Amino acid sequence: MKALSLFSNVGFGEVYLNQLGIDVVVANEWDSRRCNLYKEFHPNTNVICGDITKYDVKTQIYDACPDAIFGEGIDLIIATPPCQGMSVANAKRHPKDNRNKLIVHAMEVFNSLLPSYMLIENVPAMAETYINVDGEVINMIDYIKSELPDDYNIKYKVLNAQDCNTPQSRKRFIGLISKGGKWEHPKFKNKLITVKDAIGHLPSLESAESSKFPWHYAKKHNNLHIKWMKHTPTGKSAFQNLVWKPMKDGRLINGFATTYKRMDWDKPAPTVTMCNGAISSQNNVHPGNLKKDGTYSDARVLSVMELGILCGLPEDFFDKLKGKYQEGLIRKVLGECFPPTMCLEIMKGIFK
């Protein structure tokens, strides 16, 4: 089965698809840094780097796809368009914003290639979002349905990656387009994988420390942040501390209960965000372990290796990138990850 990946990021979702005989032969991503990363992980895929809203880029995509005339067309499209710009307010206020129309271009490609299947992955609220098409504000799902040929159907549902063999709670809109609507969402019987199950075996680290693993090293943190988190128990926020609360100039810092917060060992990880490198952001701090002196170890955010594992990636996935790419870029693309184990479970439905 041959697949085309649109809005590919760096191809995390496609890591395990070869297990099912799915070969992603062409991918498109507009950001050149992500295109280069995609090639690192998928060297056999033809990556078209450019803006899909441009005619010449679409032409390159079509030219790179196998020719259906010879019985070797694209069987599957994986489309994971960015979610920015798809609110009702933005669709009305900025009708020419191309971000509103990425799904329009995805459906144009779909109707040009007419694969048997198309997967659309996005934020949970996608079914309630609107886009501006030729001056008309229309619901996203209604638009997709209006673009489908008569013999195709879409089934959509919000799924959680933690139910798909991923040690992370990450809710995603999953739309499944297929001829006759035969493609079904997976039914889950999987045991949840906890943070301890996934990364509990890795060496403990404090701020600025390294380990023998290339991408398991700790960022250097602010001394005050370290002090607050050393006194914060597993699963708690520093705002819940009796004494060591986040303070500045003698006043409590404004923040949500999910900030300056340690993860819980016995649950799947919270959703990994693009701000996963900041202690002050949401649910980013290592769970830590209670020490003899009453403080907690690992007063730090997770390492890149730990984040990758919690996204469902192999432990050595980033090893070959050491020294070639900046940590900040890796952290950012992980925050936009389509978990590969989630994608795998969904794709299994095609073969049932």
Order of alpha helices (4+ residues) and beta strands (2+ residues): beta-beta-alpha-beta-alpha-beta-alpha-alpha-beta-beta-beta-alpha-beta-beta-alpha-alpha-beta-beta-alpha-alpha-alpha
